[in-house]
Amino acid sequence: MLTKPVKEAKATDTPQVIKPSVVEKFLKPDTEDNLQRMFYEKGWTDGLPIILPTEERVKKMLAGTCAAPDDIAVESFQFETRQMVKYTVENIAVIAVMAGARPEYFPVILAIASTRQSSLMPSTTPFEAMLLVNGPIRKEIGMNCGIGAFSAVNQANSVLGRAWTLMSIAHGFAKPRQQILRR
């Protein structure tokens, strides 16, 4: 692969706009085990069991914000596919449900999404991404702060971290390049 010449970019090369294929908004009913397996096989989870994002659960999550479900929460350019990808508030609510979040955590999850930063750091060095939540919201949602701030035993701390990881997976940061190009 390294011995082949690189195609030179021309001034007329512009990012390709790919229209998303029509996808059903909701999956067909099935057993929880089958749905969990399907989410895992499609790469929609981190490998751990998730809370299945039913229409009712997503609506409850959306009650945690005054933003409209179809508002754009995140917009980012995917270099591998050369397309702009947009995620709505409802898309992020689905991920929040999957992570086990409560509606009161949702404003923090939307704030995390808006950073467009991945929780997954591709490297061979021993470092990791960290999320710092400050202000009154941290106490309102019961996050550990001060002593035990990094404890994963706290629900808010754990769920916010997992939601960030699931968003990173959904945004394509955890997929090998070959999988991204085949989508």
Secondary structure by P-SEA (a helix, b strand, c coil): cccccccccccccccccccccccccccccccaaaaaaaaaaaccccccccccccaaaaaaaacccccccccccbbbbbccccbbbbbcaaaaaaaaaaacccccaaaaaaaaaaaccccccccccbbbbbbbbbccccccccccccccccccccaaaaaaaaaaaaaaaaacccccaaaaaac
